[in-house]
Amino acid sequence: MSRIWHSLRQTLLAVLCDRYAIVVMVGAVILYSFFYPAAYRHQVAGNLPVLVVDEDHSATSRELLRKLDSLRVAHVVGQPADLQEARAQLEAGHAEGIVLIPANVERDILRGHPAKLVLLGNGAYLGRASWVLGSVADALGAFGREAAVTQAAFMGAPQAPPVTLVQRPLFNTQEGYGSAIVPGVAELIVHQTLLMGIGVLLGGRRLVLGRRLQFDLPTLTGMALGFGLIGLFGLFWYAGFTAWVQDYPRGGNPLGQLLGGTLFIAATVAFGLFVGSFFRTRERAFQYIIATSIPLFFLASLSWPAVMTPRPLVWLAQLLPTTSGINLMVRLNQMDASLAEVSRELITLAVLLVLYGALALWRLHSPKGTEGIKS
């Protein structure tokens, strides 16, 4: 037991004394917890600048301008004299969209002729452009329906369209970025920073020794406990403190989070020790994280459902601790799920812990092992 305690203390000291390890395992977790969720606090984009080119200068065009300016997503920031001037401002980044109201719009409406409006968007930022174009298009559609009432006063009631388009979001029904993305990404950040730190320490130690790393069982156990404590700190920092400060859904099943989170971190440490055993230098850890972060998030089936994912990828995803870990923590923290409702994820993580623990022992264990990770 004393050797395990000594290895645990030595591992924690190695993390604290290695500037790369402390930055990625502790510093990055704390830094991300403030800056990453803050960008999504408002859930959806709002008050994005829009330009209006009014060539009609009528009561109808002024009413349309008021409707556009009342939108939550868009805000009219200017009325250029012509389309060329508006386009120059758009290309300079001063606006996200342009609405052109051609001349004679009011006359065409009163005469029963179809009136045409032009909507242009800045495609440099696809998310913002989508929100602006979609919201402005909805406002223009509402304006068109009111114009039909005006036409009916002169020409009789128009015939109802045979098809009405009703748009509904399929997977993210609230269309909010924060509540849909941040909780899952938080677990991924903890997983990836923990793996990066383990890889940095193992890769750096192997580079110094010039050979494959080998540890006796007490040393390896102490190392795993040390990494696990750091991982638990990061996980519950996000699930508790960060969710509270940033005002995200939280606190659904605290006891379940303690059990499930511990199992998730344990499986992550075992996975990290196994993967890190192949790193010959500390730089390999950074390369691994850069290459895998985005695929891991999509394979977790949080932003894209598993039923829409090819079956081989679904099977592959079950071999990754992030798949079960992310879904487990989101359900326990944000959805107040019971342990019975996440039993599949718990069992999967337990199996992965045994699997990667055995593989890590195969790669790193030796009765005549080295002295462990040194600072």
N, C-alpha and C positions, 0 to 999 in steps of 0.2 A: 504493500500500500504506500509506503514511503517513497518508493521509486516512481509510482504513478503520480504522486503529489509533486515530486521533484520535476518530473517531465512536464506536468501541467504548468508549473511555475516557470519553467524554462521556456515553454512555448509562448506563454503570455509575454515574457520579457523579450523574446525574439521579435514578436509582433511590435511591441512598443519601441524597440531599438532599431528596427528596420524601417527607414523612412518610406520606402515603397509600400511595405505591408501595412503600416499604420494609416497611410493616406487612403489606400483602396479599401481596407476592411473597416475602418472607423470614420476617417475624414470624409470619404465619398458618401457613405451612408447618411451622415449628418447633413452634409452639404445638399445632397439630392432631396432630403426630406423637407427642406425649406423652399428650394427654388423650383423643383419639378412640379409638386402639386399646386403651387401658387398660380402657375400658368393656366390651370384648368378650373380655378375656383368658380368662375362665372358660367361654367358648363358649356355655353354656346357663345359664339362671337356676337358682339354688339357694337352699335354706334360706328359702323364702318362707313367711311366717307364715300359719297356718291355725288356726281355732277349731273346737272340737268340743263340741257340745251333746249330752250323754249323758243321755237320759231313761229308759234301760233299766236302767242300773246292774247289769249282769250280768257273768258271766265272759266271755261272748261279746263284749259291748261293750268290755270292757277289753282283750281280745285285739285287737280291731279298732283300738283307740286305739294300741296298741303298734306295729301294722303301719304306721299312718299316720305315727307319729313317727319311724319308721326310714327313711322316704323321703328320698332326696337332695334332691329338689326342694322338698318341704314340711317344715315344722317346726311342731309343735303348740305354740302359745304361750299357750293358755288354754282353760278349760272353763267358759264362762258357764252360768248357771243355766237360762236359757231362750233361745229363738230371738230374742226381742225384744232382749234384752241383747246377744246376739251380732251382731245386725244393726246395732245402734248402734255397736259397735266397728268393724265392717266399714266403715260409712259414714264413720267418723272416720279411716279410713286405717290402722288398727292391724292389719289382716289382709287377706289376698288371697282367702280362701275360708272357707266354713262347711260342716261336715259335721254333719248332724242324725241322731242315732241314736234313732228313736222308741221309745216304751215297748213292751214285749212282743216285741222282735226275737228274743231267744233262744227264747221260748216258741213263736213262729211257726215258727222253723227246726226245732225238735225235733218239732213236730206235722206237719211237711211242708207247711206253708202258705208262700206267698211272703212274704218279709220285705222291707220297703221302707226304703231309706235316702235321705236328701235331701242333695243337694250344691248349694251356692250359691257363686257367684263374683263378684268385684268386676270389673266391666267397664270401669273407668276406665283401666286399663292392659291393653290387649288381649293383648300378648305374655305378660306375667306371668300373666294370668288363664288363658290357654290352657294354659300349662305346668302350673299348679296343678290346674286342672280335669282335664286329661288324665292327669296322674300319679296324682291321688287316685282318679280313675275306674278306672285300671288296678289300683290297690291294692284297691278295693272289688270289682272283678271277681275278683281272686285270692281274696279273702275269701269271695266267693259260691261259688266252686268248692270251697273247703274246707268250706263249710257244706253243700254237696251230699253230701259224704262222710259228714258227721254224720247227715244225713237218711237216707242209705242204710242206716245201722246200724239204724234203726227201721222203715223203710218199704220196703227193698229198693233195689236199684240204680236210679237214675233213667235215663230214656231220654236218649241223647246228642242234643244239639241238631242239627237238620238243616243249619244253616249256622254256620260259625265265622268271625268277623271277624278278619282279620290286617291290621294297619296298618303300612305302610312309607312313609317319606318318599320322594317321587318324584325331586326334583332335588337337594336338599341332604341326602344320605344320612346324614351324621353329625349332622344337625340342630344344627350349631354355627354361632353367629353370626360369630365371629372369622375363622376360616379361610375362610368362604364370602364374607364381605363386605369385611373390612378391606383385603386386597390390592388389590381392584379400586377401592375408594373412594380409596385412597391415590393412584393414578394420576389419578383424577378431580380430587382436590384440587389436585394439581400443575398439571393442565391449566387448571382454573378460576382459580386464583390467578395463574397466568402471564397468562392472558387479561385478568384484572381489572387487573393492573399495567400491561400494554400499553395497555389502554383508558384507564386513569387518566392516563397520560403523554400519549397522543395527544390525548385529549379536553381535558386541561388546556392543552396547547400550542395547540390549535385555538381554544380560548376566548380565549387571550391575543392570537393573531394576528387573529382575527375572520374567517378565511377557510379554505378547504380547504388541508390540508397538502401540501407538495410537497418531495421530497428528491432530490438527485442520487444516482447509483448507489453510489458509495463510501460516502456517508453512510448510505444505506438498508442496505447490506451490514453496516456496522459496528453499526448498531442491531440488526439481526437476530442478529448474533453475540453482542452483549451480552445480549439477552433469552434467547438460547439457553443461554448459560453459567449464568444464574440458574435456568432451567428444569431443566438437567441436575443442578445442585446439589440442587434439591428432589426430583427423581425418585430419585436414588441415595441421598439422605438417607433416604427411605422404604424403598427396596428393600434397603438395607444396614444402616445404623445403627439405624433404628427397628425393623425386623424382628428385629434381633439383641437389642435392649434389651427389646422386648415379647415375644420368644420366639415369633415366627410363622415358618412355613416360609419358607426363603430359600436363596439361593446356588446355584440349580440350574444355570444356564448363564451364568457371569459375562461371557464374551466375547460371547455372544449378546445379553445385556442391554445391553452397551456399544453394540453396533451398532444393535439394535432401539430402545433408549432414545433414542439420538441421532437416529434417524430420526423417532421419535414426537415429540420436542421440536421438531425442525426443522419438521415439519408443523404442530405447534401454534402455533409462532411465525408461520409464514406465514398460518395461519388467523386468528390474533390481529391481525396487522397489517392484514389485509383487513377484518375485522369492525370493528376499532378505528378505521379510517379514516372510518367513518360517525358516530362519536360526536362531538357538538358540545360536550359538557361531560363532565367526569370522572364525574359522577353516573350517566351512561348505562351505564358499565361495571358498576356495582353492580346496576343494574336488570336488565341482561342476565344476570348470574350468578345472581341470585335466581330468574329465570324459567326458566333452562335446566338447572340442576344435576340435579334429580331426573329429568327426561326423558332427559338424557344417560346417566345411570347405567342406566336401564331399557332404553334403546335399545342399550346395549352388549351385551345378551343374556348378562350374567354371572349375574344373579339370576333371570332368566326366559329360557328357551332360545328361540333364533330359530325353531325349528320350531313354537312355540306363538304366535308373533308374526305379525300380518298382513303379508303380503308387501310392500305399499307402505312400511310402516315399516322393514322389513328393508332395502329398497333405499335409503331415506332415510338410515338409520343408516350406510351405507357412505360417505356423504359427510362424516362427522364423524370427526376424528382420534381421538376417544376410543374409538370402537367397536373399531377395529383395535389402538389403542395399549394399551387396558386388557387385552384378551385376549392380546395379544403379551407384555406384561410379566408377567402372571400365569402364563402357560405357561412362559416362560423362567426366572422366578425360583422359582415354587412347584412346577412340574411337571417341571423339567429337560428341557424340550423342545429339540430340535435346530433349527438354522436351517431345515432342509428342512421340518420339521413346522409352522413358522410362516411359510413362504414366502408364503402368501396374504396374511397381514397385512403383511409387509414390502413386498410389491408394492403393496398398497393404499395404504400410507403414502407410498411413493415417488410414486405417482400424485397423491395429495392434496398433497404438497409442491410438485410441479410446477404443479398446478391453482391452489392458493391463492397460491403464489409469483407466478404470472403475474397473478392478480387483484390482489394487493397492489401489484405494479409498475404495473398499470394505474391503480390508485387513488392511489398515492403518488409515483410516479417522475416527475421532470422534470429535464432537463439543467440548468435554471436553478433548482434547488431551494433551499429555505431552509437555514439553518445546522445544522439537526438538533434533537434533543431537548436542551433546556438545563435545567440544575438551577436 
